[in-house]
């Protein structure tokens, strides 16, 4: 099956960046985002040769630890998908050979992929030298050339820059305009506070720092030696760990939860959010930089006088206007 145009690798790259040795562009799928502890479950490499020839390699590996559900939600790889897969140690030597003499590139290469890859090689006892290689990080270039700050967001979503940047009130107003611009631009965003909270917090933390996350209605550790274990179970198996949290450099929120757990009281997950609100349908309202005021109520019609009520004569003298009456000066 022919690959779609946007998925094809360009054959003119060497005209833009002449290569004097192969460039290996790599990406990892992992059990999580902690470089020191998480493991590789899939590695993909595109090796571009100086003459423009491409080689591709994809290999799934058994990480030796369970894949957390939140990681599967990102890349779709489940524990059962890796049954029979080799360990990283079993493919380490052939991977080193494939990367021999290559410069390296990636998106987030310097902060994530390369450090995690080096840790895996160290665990496997296989030498992988980085010195002498040129390291190209597309994410670093992206952030240098397309700043991800409030001024850039305001230009993108609102179409203009804004004055007063780094004045607290001006920044707050600009942030509000950016948020409304995002809601106008992306129709799939929820139009309720509960829905927006879920969109901004895909991992629902129990505490403010998300050291604990919700798992099936129970608080579960997302860090430390009890990562992946329920708070209720840790309280029974290792109460000293909760005492250590209470004395450590953690948020007051987490310390409070630990103290309550030692007393046998555990956090309960908030109830389900109300149904999503419907996005505004009026295009005019959707374009407003700030929410429109509610429509004015129609005037209440004056009561009709009863038929026998005395009607003023058309020739009767009318009172002078307010600004002509003494003591009722018209405000200037």
Steps between C-alpha positions, in 0.01 A plus 500: 500500500643837398569741784305829498693801374544656845640173638767456234858584587636780281778410262632857484618531861865480397451817293403693816734334749794326333596191701857382534392193697167329577239676711292275728166656589358311794191492718407296805172377646541435870329397822500862617688829505748445783837466329667325793230239563287443192581252226483480123223293346547604137783665311478636147798619297515661156859491374568753225818447298698780334383397153135520613432130556277418799491201733226449758504278807222445753530266795277437798665380819382356830562772761505256788246711691124549451386771261286750696152565358579869453795408275286261296250783456774698323659244267245217500751225589374251759684246710354214295632660180855428620463130573800324347684826430874506578640703787697813423814317603440245224491764225750747650806375308324502161360850570848631580619352173215662305577841657876472453647810337169688499412846617174498697178698467164495674215710640589544866819302443716685751264505795329163461579248227878504520533495881247217527669307219838533671352372826369194319843430350658532844253252650578260216874540551552608139721798421333776299722802435345840432819706490595596145141485376310811396167522683207673329182568698204617289311594817776739603488669159120514517506680835772739383320596180137475613494638856240347726431801718192712559589760236535227236172338607323836479629559145392149396152491655405869501681618188690784672776561748417679820656782693570481870658155492624401845259737667295264715158637404585533130630142498187375675275675247708365212481148645122527513488609135729210406276253683192628318693490173584136564135418568401665171776330302459142623136385486589171672602678820239464775297809580472441874737559787497133597579396145779753465645382830511145369657615171774688685556224754494167314664338803260577782712568805386437854742761638607827345835363377348176367722283714181301547263428211158341483480135405156341505377745762803442725807716557811343344865601532652648183854529636755331722549137589124448533417641157195319364384387846182615671529736796276269702737207444813701580348614827481134607824371347731797557359768735854631553489620140206727584686628805798574275273704271371699796856594597632550146507784251149451364196721462275564796223336297686169469607508866138550606389201291780287648408600854133420442591166343697404810181567696304275263332776300554496124412754230187446297480590137272794413165410352456493125484836330170629360427457128696711259359841421415570139732730308346833399325472167482869415802575274487865605532401864782255418704785351476727802828558687308482828169332577198696389276654759168322540234638267295782646160400626212637293334801662194422704201655321319772694168407641207632307287735709152380573237620254343742750833657605535872433720561195720811484388757250727535197503875568589463865820671605789258524769527766827655387796273427714403795787733412263797490356436846653675795721290722530216245801606300606273216830339577780636287 
